[in-house]
Amino acid sequence: MSGGVLVLAEARRGELREVSLELLSLAAELSRAAGMALTAAVIDSTPERFAPALGAAGVGEVLTVRAPVEHFEAHVWERAVEQLIDSEQPAVVLCGHTIDALGFAPALAARLRLGFASDVTAASFDGGALRVRRGAYGEKLIAELSFPGSDCTLLTVRPGIFPAAEAGGASGPVRAVELQLDGAARTEHLEFVEVTESDVDITKAEFLLSIGRGVEDKDNIPRFEQLAGQLGATLSVSRPLVDAGWMPSARQVGQSGKTVKPRVYLAMGISGAVQHLAGMRGADTIIAVNSDPEAPIFGVAHYGAVADMFEVADELADALS
Ligand SMILES: Cc1cc2nc3c(=O)[nH]c(=O)nc-3n(C[C@H](O)[C@H](O)[C@H](O)COP(=O)(O)OP(=O)(O)OC[C@H]3O[C@@H](n4cnc5c(N)ncnc54)[C@H](O)[C@@H]3O)c2cc1C
């Protein structure tokens, strides 16, 4: 695949992570624009199990790499990816901006002197040159980066930004790649510790009712929890509610919280600060309720009501009861 796009799929506890399919859809666009081959690679103790799902539209070949450990280990992955880059000579390597990739990708890029950008939210080929976008200064600026002089550029791509490719949408050849990984592991996986603070994963919700500082008081939150239940929505929040200790961080949307992509995002009493928008602007339909007509949330909302969130909540609750 010399000069192609290489996607590093990610799996955890026997499941392919959604970000892998998102990377494939971005990679398909890039490879089409640049006329490059697209290859997906998966590193795992039993990598073959993921090969069918990775055969998505545009993928020319799936590489399976057998890891000598059952769970992710940063040094093993670093060594494996180094050898893959050496053998496949990709021009672009995509991995998720995830806790796993952060364990090896920046270190590898620095050591191999690759072009590198983290938390990428857009990428394209412009006149044959790769250009990417990422936030800077807490997303107050959007930086556009190019990588002159880099034969290979490694990008960690923000999850939840690109649509997921259809898993197994196309079947291509699968190649098992033998790599020297014995003795690479330097840490031992002991156990997964479950997050107990919340029983929800807001990144998977199709309908989010999201409340912000407009709620004013912790005692008002149950009212919106109840409304979420009536609407069939999941409750999420802006950061001040988490900072105040009113809600668990698992419910926080935004730059330092979760990136969500529901079909409907109903924001009530949220101003729409850039750090909040960073986590929700990819929602299919955004509806904003805010008493301030100048609130920035109206700049991204598809539908908006300049109204009191408590009055709207009461009317919705009455209509649904
Ligand atoms: C590095 C960094 C990371 C950050 N990460 C995040 C993040 O991940 N997520 C996040 O959310 N923020 C984040 N922030 C904070 C962010 O800058 C904002 O401060 C925050 O998003 C504001 O939350 P809010 O909209 O709920 O509150 P406010 O900005 O105070 O807005 C409250 C809104 O409610 C409206 N309102 C008030 N009363 C009513 C009512 N009765 N009916 C209707 N509307 C009403 C007001 O008009 C106002 O627009 C981050 C900041 C930094 C510096």
The ligand as an ORCA input file, in Angstrom:
! r2SCAN-3c Opt
* xyz 0 1
  C     -10.889     24.400     29.011
  C     -12.379     24.508     29.174
  C     -13.150     23.381     28.927
  C     -14.539     23.469     29.040
  N     -15.276     22.351     28.789
  C     -16.627     22.441     28.801
  C     -17.425     21.323     28.467
  O     -16.921     20.223     28.200
  N     -18.760     21.472     28.474
  C     -19.377     22.666     28.781
  O     -20.610     22.718     28.770
  N     -18.632     23.717     29.122
  C     -17.279     23.643     29.162
  N     -16.542     24.715     29.523
  C     -17.249     25.885     30.111
  C     -17.829     26.820     29.067
  O     -16.876     27.793     28.723
  C     -19.069     27.525     29.623
  O     -18.728     28.200     30.812
  C     -20.249     26.595     29.905
  O     -20.515     25.780     28.777
  C     -21.476     27.412     30.232
  O     -22.509     26.540     30.594
  P     -24.006     27.008     30.483
  O     -24.332     27.334     29.061
  O     -24.854     25.989     31.156
  O     -24.043     28.305     31.406
  P     -24.137     29.831     31.031
  O     -23.121     30.233     30.044
  O     -24.189     30.562     32.325
  O     -25.536     29.944     30.293
  C     -26.770     29.772     30.913
  C     -27.834     30.117     29.892
  O     -29.100     29.860     30.432
  C     -29.968     30.873     29.975
  N     -31.071     30.939     30.938
  C     -31.038     31.379     32.226
  N     -32.235     31.213     32.789
  C     -33.050     30.667     31.845
  C     -34.402     30.274     31.829
  N     -35.189     30.367     32.925
  N     -34.912     29.772     30.673
  C     -34.158     29.654     29.570
  N     -32.850     30.014     29.536
  C     -32.308     30.501     30.666
  C     -29.144     32.134     29.922
  O     -29.678     33.074     29.012
  C     -27.793     31.583     29.446
  O     -27.689     31.646     28.036
  C     -15.156     24.677     29.424
  C     -14.365     25.793     29.656
  C     -13.004     25.717     29.528
  C     -12.171     26.958     29.768
*
